[in-house]
C-alpha cells in the first residue's frame, strides 16, 4: 500500500515495526544507523518514522537535515512525552509523535491516518521541496511567491513533478503534456524548459535536471 522508512538504533524495535506494517500491506525499509539516511534517495517514501534518541545523530537533527528533501509525513517514535520535546520536534518539521511503547493497532492507525490525509491533500496540492503546486489553480509558488509560468510551462513542470525522479525524453514529455495532436513538435520542449529554468533560477531553485542523451527529470 505504501513505501515506508523506519529509522531506529534498536534492532528489536525495527523488527517489530517491520512485522506490524508488513502485515498491514506496507513495504518497509529499516535502518539502524541514522547517518546512512543522509545518503539515501528519500523521495520514494510515502512516510518516514524516526526514533528520537539515537547515537551519533538524534531524530530531531536527522529530521532537520532531510525535511527539505522530502514532502512526506515524518513521525517521531519516542519514549519522551514532555511538552518541550513535542514542540522541538514539530519545529524541526515533524508531523506527529508516537510514544513508546506503542501497540500494533495504534501504529497502524496513526500511519494510515497520515497517509489518508496525504492522499487527500495531493488532489489539490503537490509539494516538491520548496516548490508548491496549486493543482486546481494551475500555479506554482515558492515561499508563497507565485512564479509567472505560461500554461505550457506549468503543464510541463506538473508532469515532471508528478513523476519526480523519472527521466523522460522530450518526445515523451511533449506527448504526455500536449498529446499526439499537438500543434507544434517536441523541439519546443527544450525552449519551454529553458524558460522554466530561468524563471525558477530567480528564486534560487533548479529542480529540472538534464540527463544527457536521455532527457529531463524533476529532482
Secondary structure, DSSP 8 states (H G I E B T S, - for coil): --EEEEE-S-HHHHHHHHHHHHHTT-EEEEES-GGGGGGS-GGG-SEEEEESS-SSS-HHHHHHHHGGG--SEEEEEES---HHHHHHHHHTT--EEEESS--HHHHHHHHHHHHHHHHHHTTTEEEETTEEEETTTTEEEETTEEE---HHHHHHHHHHHHTTT--B-HHHHHHHHH-TT-SS-THHHHHHHHHHHHHHHTTT---EEEETTTEEEE-
